[in-house]
Amino acid sequence: MAYPSVTRAQLRAALQLRWEEDPFWTDDDANQALNDALRLWSAYTDFWWDSTTATQPANDNFVVTTSPIGVQTRVLLENVALEPTTLSDLDHGQNDWQSVRGTPVLWAPIDYASFVVYPCSATTLTNLIVEGIRETPTLTTDADVVQLGAEEQVAILDYAIHAAAFKRGASFIEATQPHFLRFQQACLLRNAQLGMSRVFQDAALRGQKELRGPNAIEDGQAPS
């Protein structure tokens, strides 16, 4: 799915509209908060998922992708996923692993743009697919763009408001807590696995309790 491009300047302008009050941040504060929001959104949701192709040269275990991917998560050959491993496991498990030939069944990452397969094919393989998470975009100028849908923009702006509040003190942090909770909810909707994280659940529940304030006194418990 293609998302529309939005510039840093457009996001900063939308940030002010999202707050609906006089902004309490400078442009530099807003720029930093927006980048913080993009990084956290990516960490929670794996939003910038991507795939690229790669070719294994004949008799060569080392494969270079056609474009870098920040975190490689899966390698497929003819739509069949290879089993992940590490270079250390290959080196310690079989000293001559680089001399073995056959259809690749294992893969191990090296860096953003390369990985190894085991065993390697004696003929060139051109149909390797690499899936993973691209590096989170960092907006350094007002003309820099990022691809975000309308719902994603709302989530990013909500967290950016909350992040900017940390330079202004407790009262601003408290006032922006609803924005942070909406951001958390958007992350949960995007990534259902977060709902299984006890740490994330505890943080969300703690935030909701803080917003509700002290527990209501049950009937018959009022002090005399």
Helices and strands as residue ranges (DSSP letters): E 5-7, H 8-19, H 27-45, E 49-56, E 62-65, E 71-77, E 80-81, E 83-84, H 87-93, G 97-99, E 106-111, E 114-118, E 125-133, E 145-147, H 150-165, H 170-175, H 177-190, G 192-196, H 198-212
